[in-house]
Amino acid sequence: MTDTKRQALRNQSARALLWLSGILVLLGLVVISPAGRMFLLATAAICGGVSTLLGRDPVRTIGIVATIAALFLVGASYPAYKKHMDIYLERTEEMSGTIPGPESTGDRAAAFEDAPSDKVRSDAG
């Protein structure tokens, strides 16, 4: 491949990543879940950053703006994400206390002594 074809292909890839970044930002604004929003916006920032590295001047400039916008939105949605994850961690800690588990004696083998055997009976026909 010649250098002009390679550069044209890189510029097309950068444009596609830029479009993908814009779509991910729009989806991130629509998603209700804070964790989903953070994932989509962070992915949009990565796509915008890669398009900045690959593209020529106009695509590079738009890529910089898209990356900064996505990073700004990530920062703005972080408090909601942090609150959501704190509530989730509290709930899992509460639930982990209600699930019966092996005795905390440190003897793991003793916890499995009462478990049914997985061996197939020899008299099964």
Secondary structure, DSSP 8 states (H G I E B T S, - for coil): --HHHHHHHHHHHHHHHHHHHHHHHHHHHH---HHHHHHHHHHHHHHHHHHHHHS-HHHHHHHHHHHHHHHHHHHHHHHHHHHHHHHHHHHHHHHHTTS----TTS-HHHHTTTS------TT--
